[in-house]
């Protein structure tokens, strides 16, 4: 059975490739120090800020601080309606930022491989469910609110499972990993962005618009998970 080495301060551990776990869940160990995790959080935030700035510029909003903060109510973040374009772009920026931070704090080839795979999984798990939620919501746009709500929920559930299936297949081809990851109940709690976007189609209430302002912050969790991912047996 082929093995891949993990270098540590005390010994060289041989881990069978087929047993290497690239679990999508959050790390529960203290593999990285607080300083290292802070660096990943910083690069993730910069990735989110950069992608948001590009979206704002493309929407003809000024990036000059004097204009941005002069009237916050007219700023990009205060007015943008988050759809698949915004969510996928900001999510990709978050994952890229997290991956850069992860590479900065860890040069171990196995851990970097795990981070690359996690970035692929996260981008897919952000993109596919938001597309299915949008599609289901648009199909039911003229229906009653209960039907709209049900279609959005179904779109989210289908999207999570489809994303998991497709990303596992793709990552197994790219990273030659035979251990697939199943869908967990906690996966659905991570799709705050999808739920908020779905709510936009169900209701035009102002509080839904205000809640949507947390989407860039919520998407930072993906980048942090990418940057702190490790290859664990």
PATORRO-430151 format. One record per residue (C-alpha): chain; x, y, z. Coordinates in pm, 1 decimal, always signed. Each point is the difference from the previous one (the first is absolute). Layout:
N
<r 'A' <X Y Z>>;
...
# end
This chain:
233
<r 'A' <+0.0 +0.0 +0.0>>;
<r 'A' <+149.5 +342.2 -92.6>>;
<r 'A' <+82.1 +230.0 +286.2>>;
<r 'A' <+58.5 +370.0 +39.3>>;
<r 'A' <+237.8 +136.0 +265.9>>;
<r 'A' <-86.1 +264.8 +255.9>>;
<r 'A' <+296.1 +179.7 +146.1>>;
<r 'A' <-21.2 +96.4 +363.7>>;
<r 'A' <+244.7 +126.9 +255.5>>;
<r 'A' <+41.3 -340.6 +161.8>>;
<r 'A' <-46.1 -264.2 -266.4>>;
<r 'A' <-92.9 -81.1 -355.3>>;
<r 'A' <-348.3 -153.7 -14.5>>;
<r 'A' <-111.5 -211.6 -295.0>>;
<r 'A' <-370.4 +27.7 -78.6>>;
<r 'A' <-168.4 -221.2 -263.5>>;
<r 'A' <-140.7 +215.2 -280.3>>;
<r 'A' <-336.1 -177.5 +7.9>>;
<r 'A' <-37.3 +79.9 +370.3>>;
<r 'A' <+84.9 +368.8 -25.8>>;
<r 'A' <-306.1 +190.5 +113.6>>;
<r 'A' <-100.9 +323.9 -163.2>>;
<r 'A' <-310.4 +48.0 +212.1>>;
<r 'A' <-194.9 +314.8 -72.2>>;
<r 'A' <-92.6 +62.4 +361.6>>;
<r 'A' <+171.3 +252.1 +222.7>>;
<r 'A' <+329.8 -97.4 +157.5>>;
<r 'A' <-42.3 -82.1 +367.6>>;
<r 'A' <+371.8 -19.4 +82.3>>;
<r 'A' <+243.0 +278.6 +80.3>>;
<r 'A' <+236.9 -72.7 -288.0>>;
<r 'A' <+56.4 +370.5 -68.5>>;
<r 'A' <+80.3 +274.0 +248.6>>;
<r 'A' <-226.8 +298.9 +60.4>>;
<r 'A' <+247.6 +217.4 -189.0>>;
<r 'A' <-14.3 -230.4 -302.8>>;
<r 'A' <-379.8 -13.2 +9.0>>;
<r 'A' <-7.4 +380.2 +24.0>>;
<r 'A' <+213.4 +22.5 -313.8>>;
<r 'A' <-242.4 -227.6 -187.6>>;
<r 'A' <-292.7 +209.8 +123.2>>;
<r 'A' <+176.5 +313.1 -125.3>>;
<r 'A' <+71.6 -134.8 -349.2>>;
<r 'A' <-355.4 -135.3 -18.1>>;
<r 'A' <-137.9 +343.5 +88.5>>;
<r 'A' <+224.7 +160.6 -261.7>>;
<r 'A' <-131.6 -246.3 -258.3>>;
<r 'A' <-358.4 +92.4 +87.4>>;
<r 'A' <+80.6 +373.2 -5.9>>;
<r 'A' <+178.5 -26.7 -336.3>>;
<r 'A' <-281.4 -194.7 -167.2>>;
<r 'A' <-261.1 +236.4 +143.8>>;
<r 'A' <+197.5 +299.8 -123.7>>;
<r 'A' <+12.0 -146.1 -352.2>>;
<r 'A' <-376.8 -53.6 +7.6>>;
<r 'A' <-55.9 +355.0 +125.3>>;
<r 'A' <+222.8 +146.7 -269.7>>;
<r 'A' <-175.6 -200.4 -272.1>>;
<r 'A' <-331.6 +133.3 +132.2>>;
<r 'A' <+133.5 +358.3 -41.9>>;
<r 'A' <+41.3 +69.1 +371.6>>;
<r 'A' <+292.2 +214.0 +113.9>>;
<r 'A' <+275.8 -163.4 +204.3>>;
<r 'A' <+124.1 +330.3 +142.1>>;
<r 'A' <-34.2 -7.7 +381.0>>;
<r 'A' <-114.0 +363.5 +1.9>>;
<r 'A' <-298.9 -91.2 -217.3>>;
<r 'A' <-59.8 -344.8 +149.6>>;
<r 'A' <-36.2 +122.6 +356.7>>;
<r 'A' <-156.3 +337.2 -74.0>>;
<r 'A' <-337.9 -162.7 -48.4>>;
<r 'A' <+1.2 -365.2 +111.2>>;
<r 'A' <-363.5 -46.0 -99.4>>;
<r 'A' <+98.3 +51.1 -364.8>>;
<r 'A' <+304.4 -230.0 +9.4>>;
<r 'A' <+27.3 -326.2 -193.8>>;
<r 'A' <-34.6 -228.9 +301.7>>;
<r 'A' <-303.7 +190.5 +121.7>>;
<r 'A' <-185.2 -32.9 -329.0>>;
<r 'A' <+116.9 -309.7 -185.0>>;
<r 'A' <-250.6 -281.4 -41.3>>;
<r 'A' <+193.6 -320.5 +49.1>>;
<r 'A' <-55.4 -251.0 -279.7>>;
<r 'A' <+207.6 -287.7 -134.1>>;
<r 'A' <+252.0 +240.4 -158.6>>;
<r 'A' <+81.7 +174.8 +325.9>>;
<r 'A' <-4.0 -309.8 +220.7>>;
<r 'A' <+220.0 -209.6 -230.2>>;
<r 'A' <+247.5 +284.5 -56.4>>;
<r 'A' <+36.9 +84.1 +368.5>>;
<r 'A' <+12.4 -370.0 +91.2>>;
<r 'A' <+281.8 -57.9 -250.1>>;
<r 'A' <+187.7 +298.9 +141.4>>;
<r 'A' <-39.8 -138.6 +351.1>>;
<r 'A' <+130.6 -345.0 -99.8>>;
<r 'A' <+293.4 +143.7 -195.6>>;
<r 'A' <+92.4 +225.8 +290.6>>;
<r 'A' <-21.6 -291.6 +242.0>>;
<r 'A' <+212.6 -218.7 -228.7>>;
<r 'A' <+269.6 +268.4 -23.0>>;
<r 'A' <+5.1 +32.6 +377.9>>;
<r 'A' <+10.1 -377.6 +38.0>>;
<r 'A' <+301.5 -21.7 -228.5>>;
<r 'A' <+172.6 +273.0 +199.6>>;
<r 'A' <-32.6 -183.1 +331.7>>;
<r 'A' <+63.7 -355.0 -118.7>>;
<r 'A' <+251.6 -134.4 -252.6>>;
<r 'A' <-82.9 -367.1 +55.8>>;
<r 'A' <-95.4 -144.2 -344.4>>;
<r 'A' <-274.1 -222.4 +143.5>>;
<r 'A' <-164.3 +283.5 +188.9>>;
<r 'A' <+22.5 +227.3 -304.5>>;
<r 'A' <-161.2 -274.3 -206.8>>;
<r 'A' <-280.3 -22.8 +255.3>>;
<r 'A' <-48.8 +377.2 -17.8>>;
<r 'A' <-23.2 -5.1 -379.7>>;
<r 'A' <-260.6 -273.9 +13.2>>;
<r 'A' <-192.3 +184.1 +270.1>>;
<r 'A' <+4.3 +317.3 -212.9>>;
<r 'A' <-152.0 -195.6 -288.1>>;
<r 'A' <-263.2 -152.3 +229.0>>;
<r 'A' <-88.5 +334.8 +155.2>>;
<r 'A' <-31.8 +183.8 -332.3>>;
<r 'A' <-225.9 -276.2 -130.7>>;
<r 'A' <-205.1 -4.2 +319.3>>;
<r 'A' <-47.7 +375.5 -29.4>>;
<r 'A' <-72.0 +15.9 -373.4>>;
<r 'A' <-226.0 -296.6 -71.6>>;
<r 'A' <-256.9 +45.1 +281.6>>;
<r 'A' <-36.6 +371.9 -72.2>>;
<r 'A' <-72.2 -83.8 -365.7>>;
<r 'A' <-261.9 -261.8 +90.0>>;
<r 'A' <-161.3 +234.3 +254.3>>;
<r 'A' <-12.0 +279.6 -258.1>>;
<r 'A' <-139.1 -232.5 -265.5>>;
<r 'A' <-269.9 -143.7 +226.9>>;
<r 'A' <-94.8 +346.8 +127.9>>;
<r 'A' <-30.4 +143.1 -350.7>>;
<r 'A' <-216.9 -291.0 -112.8>>;
<r 'A' <-237.9 +69.5 +287.7>>;
<r 'A' <+14.2 +381.4 -16.9>>;
<r 'A' <-371.3 +28.5 -87.5>>;
<r 'A' <-113.0 -259.5 +253.3>>;
<r 'A' <-131.7 +54.5 +352.4>>;
<r 'A' <+240.8 +64.3 +286.8>>;
<r 'A' <-28.7 -354.9 +142.7>>;
<r 'A' <+85.9 -144.1 -342.2>>;
<r 'A' <+289.2 +246.9 -39.2>>;
<r 'A' <+131.1 -97.6 +341.6>>;
<r 'A' <-26.9 -371.7 -73.9>>;
<r 'A' <+170.4 +37.1 -338.9>>;
<r 'A' <+288.1 +193.6 +156.9>>;
<r 'A' <+49.2 -266.1 +268.7>>;
<r 'A' <-10.0 -276.9 -260.8>>;
<r 'A' <+247.5 +192.1 -213.7>>;
<r 'A' <+238.4 +26.1 +294.4>>;
<r 'A' <-24.6 -369.7 +92.9>>;
<r 'A' <+46.9 -114.9 -359.4>>;
<r 'A' <+288.1 +243.4 -47.0>>;
<r 'A' <+189.0 -120.3 +307.0>>;
<r 'A' <-23.9 -364.4 -107.2>>;
<r 'A' <+84.7 +70.4 -364.5>>;
<r 'A' <+296.0 +217.3 +103.4>>;
<r 'A' <+129.0 -271.4 +230.0>>;
<r 'A' <-31.7 -267.2 -269.1>>;
<r 'A' <+160.9 +203.1 -278.0>>;
<r 'A' <+278.9 +144.5 +215.2>>;
<r 'A' <+90.0 -342.5 +137.0>>;
<r 'A' <+18.0 -139.4 -353.2>>;
<r 'A' <+209.5 +290.1 -126.7>>;
<r 'A' <+233.7 +14.0 +297.5>>;
<r 'A' <+53.8 -376.0 -10.5>>;
<r 'A' <+112.8 +34.6 -361.9>>;
<r 'A' <+223.5 +299.7 +64.6>>;
<r 'A' <+145.8 -115.5 +330.9>>;
<r 'A' <-26.8 -377.8 -43.7>>;
<r 'A' <-175.8 -33.8 +331.9>>;
<r 'A' <-219.1 -308.7 +39.1>>;
<r 'A' <-175.5 +106.1 +319.3>>;
<r 'A' <-315.2 +198.3 -75.0>>;
<r 'A' <-165.6 +231.0 +247.1>>;
<r 'A' <-367.9 -38.2 +74.6>>;
<r 'A' <-251.6 +274.4 +65.6>>;
<r 'A' <-23.7 +100.3 +364.9>>;
<r 'A' <-286.0 +171.2 +178.6>>;
<r 'A' <+238.5 +287.5 +79.1>>;
<r 'A' <+42.8 +65.2 -373.6>>;
<r 'A' <-339.5 +164.9 -15.9>>;
<r 'A' <+80.6 +243.7 +282.1>>;
<r 'A' <+285.6 +141.4 -208.1>>;
<r 'A' <-229.2 +119.0 -279.3>>;
<r 'A' <-110.0 +326.9 +156.7>>;
<r 'A' <+62.0 +173.6 -332.8>>;
<r 'A' <-233.3 -236.2 -185.4>>;
<r 'A' <-276.3 +43.1 +258.0>>;
<r 'A' <+26.2 +378.6 -12.5>>;
<r 'A' <-2.2 +5.3 -381.2>>;
<r 'A' <-303.8 -228.0 +3.6>>;
<r 'A' <-169.2 +233.3 +248.5>>;
<r 'A' <+50.2 +286.1 -247.1>>;
<r 'A' <-217.8 -185.8 -249.5>>;
<r 'A' <-263.3 -82.6 +260.2>>;
<r 'A' <-33.5 +342.3 +159.7>>;
<r 'A' <+87.0 +361.5 -78.1>>;
<r 'A' <+3.6 +92.7 +369.0>>;
<r 'A' <+273.3 +243.4 +103.0>>;
<r 'A' <+125.8 -222.2 +281.4>>;
<r 'A' <+85.3 -269.8 -259.0>>;
<r 'A' <+207.8 +255.8 -189.7>>;
<r 'A' <+175.9 +103.8 +321.7>>;
<r 'A' <+73.0 -360.1 +101.7>>;
<r 'A' <+159.5 -60.4 -340.0>>;
<r 'A' <+278.0 +246.1 +94.7>>;
<r 'A' <+159.5 -280.3 +205.7>>;
<r 'A' <+68.0 -215.3 -308.6>>;
<r 'A' <+362.1 +117.3 -54.2>>;
<r 'A' <+72.3 -71.3 +367.1>>;
<r 'A' <-167.8 -341.7 -14.7>>;
<r 'A' <+204.2 -96.4 -306.3>>;
<r 'A' <+321.6 +56.5 +194.0>>;
<r 'A' <-57.7 -329.7 +180.6>>;
<r 'A' <+75.5 -184.2 -325.0>>;
<r 'A' <+338.7 +168.5 -42.7>>;
<r 'A' <+98.2 -61.4 +359.6>>;
<r 'A' <-88.6 -366.8 -33.4>>;
<r 'A' <+214.4 -24.7 -314.7>>;
<r 'A' <+300.4 +166.9 +159.5>>;
<r 'A' <-4.6 -209.5 +317.8>>;
<r 'A' <-69.1 -332.9 -171.5>>;
<r 'A' <+249.0 -278.9 +70.5>>;
<r 'A' <+49.8 -357.0 -119.4>>;
<r 'A' <-109.7 -215.6 +293.9>>;
<r 'A' <-0.6 -378.1 +13.8>>;
# end
